[in-house]
Amino acid sequence: MHKTLRPMRAMETEAVKLTSYRLKEVAYSWFELWEESREEGSPPARWSEFTDAFIDNFLPAETKAARAAEFESLRQGSLSVWEYHMKFAHLSKYVIYMSPIMEARVHQFVQGLSPLVINEVAAAALNFDKNYGKMVAFAQATEDRKLKRKK
């Protein structure tokens, strides 16, 4: 059985390589057109500007909608604060309305935290300057402190 799977995996690997190669050409052509479409004399594009344009061009609307829905329902659950933050950051790029509004981003992050830390972090969110990075750091510190107490 393993002998028949190996040639299939090799063919799949070759198919992935070929697809990647073809997409690389398409992506590079798109990038050149996108770069030319920017106003002359404008400052260099920020990474977030590029990724937003890339996602808008190459990611199907259905996938973006599914990722946005996943973001809206994201909860920390059994994840650590850091793992939750990483998933939150990854999915938040699909929710364009959220990105520029720091207060909304902080609120969404806090609402998804586990019961272990949500009360303290929610109270802190009222007093902090609605800075997402500070909220993540505070949530991590709170989680670490409470887990140490439990031990």
C-alpha positions in Angstrom: 0.0 0.0 0.0 2.8 2.5 0.8 4.4 1.8 -2.5 1.3 3.0 -4.4 1.0 6.1 -2.2 4.5 7.3 -2.8 4.1 7.9 -6.6 0.8 9.7 -5.9 2.5 12.0 -3.3 5.3 12.7 -5.8 2.7 13.6 -8.4 0.9 15.8 -5.9 4.1 17.5 -5.0 4.9 18.2 -8.6 1.4 19.6 -9.2 1.9 21.9 -6.2 5.2 23.1 -7.5 3.8 23.7 -11.0 0.8 25.6 -9.6 3.0 27.7 -7.4 5.3 28.5 -10.3 2.3 29.6 -12.4 0.8 31.6 -9.5 4.2 33.3 -8.9 4.1 34.7 -12.5 0.5 35.9 -12.1 1.2 37.4 -8.7 4.2 39.2 -10.0 2.3 40.6 -13.0 -0.4 41.8 -10.7 2.1 43.4 -8.4 3.7 45.3 -11.3 0.2 46.6 -12.4 -0.7 47.5 -8.8 2.6 49.3 -8.3 2.1 51.3 -11.6 -1.4 52.2 -10.5 -0.2 54.0 -7.5 0.1 57.8 -7.7 3.5 59.0 -8.8 5.5 60.4 -6.0 3.4 58.7 -3.4 5.4 57.3 -0.4 6.4 53.6 -0.5 3.4 51.3 0.2 3.0 50.0 3.7 2.9 46.2 4.1 -0.7 46.4 5.3 -1.7 48.3 2.2 -0.1 45.7 -0.1 -1.6 42.7 1.7 -5.1 44.3 1.7 -4.8 44.8 -2.1 -3.4 41.3 -2.6 -6.1 39.7 -0.6 -8.8 41.7 -2.3 -7.5 40.5 -5.7 -6.6 36.9 -5.1 -8.9 35.7 -2.3 -12.4 34.7 -3.3 -15.2 36.7 -1.6 -16.6 33.5 -0.1 -13.3 32.8 1.6 -13.1 36.3 2.9 -16.6 36.1 4.3 -15.9 32.8 6.0 -12.7 34.2 7.6 -14.6 37.3 8.7 -17.3 35.1 10.3 -14.6 33.0 12.0 -13.1 36.3 13.3 -16.4 37.5 14.7 -17.0 34.2 16.6 -13.4 33.8 17.7 -13.0 32.9 21.4 -9.9 32.1 23.4 -11.3 28.9 24.7 -8.4 26.6 25.6 -5.8 28.7 23.8 -3.2 30.7 25.7 -3.6 34.5 25.4 -0.6 34.5 23.0 -2.2 31.8 20.8 -5.5 33.6 20.8 -3.8 36.9 19.9 -2.0 35.3 17.0 -5.2 33.8 15.6 -7.0 37.1 16.3 -4.3 39.1 14.4 -4.3 36.7 11.5 -8.1 36.7 11.1 -8.5 40.5 11.7 -7.0 41.3 8.3 -10.2 39.9 6.7 -12.4 42.3 8.7 -11.4 45.6 7.0 -13.8 47.8 9.1 -12.0 46.6 12.3 -8.4 47.5 11.4 -8.4 51.3 11.6 -10.5 51.5 14.7 -8.4 50.6 17.7 -11.2 50.8 20.2 -13.3 48.3 18.2 -10.2 46.0 17.9 -9.6 46.1 21.6 -13.3 45.5 22.4 -13.4 42.5 20.1 -10.2 41.0 21.6 -11.4 41.5 25.2 -14.8 40.0 24.4 -13.2 36.8 23.2 -11.0 36.2 26.2 -11.5 33.3 28.5 -13.3 33.6 31.9 -9.9 33.3 33.6 -8.8 36.8 32.5 -11.7 38.6 31.0 -12.9 40.5 34.1 -9.6 42.0 34.9 -8.8 42.8 31.3 -12.2 44.3 30.6 -11.8 46.6 33.6 -8.3 47.5 32.5 -9.7 48.3 29.0 -11.8 51.0 30.5 -8.7 52.7 32.0 -6.1 52.1 29.3 -5.8 54.2 26.2 -7.4 51.5 24.1 -4.1 50.3 22.8 -4.3 46.8 21.4 -0.7 45.9 22.1 -1.0 47.0 25.7 -4.2 45.0 26.1 -2.5 41.8 24.8 0.5 42.3 27.2 -1.9 43.0 30.1 -4.0 39.9 29.3 -0.8 37.7 29.0 0.5 39.0 32.4 -2.9 38.4 34.0 -3.1 34.9 32.6 0.4 34.1 33.7 -0.2 35.4 37.2 -3.5 33.5 37.6 -2.0 30.3 36.3 0.8 30.5 38.8 -1.6 31.1 41.6 -3.6 28.0 40.6 -0.4 25.9 40.8 
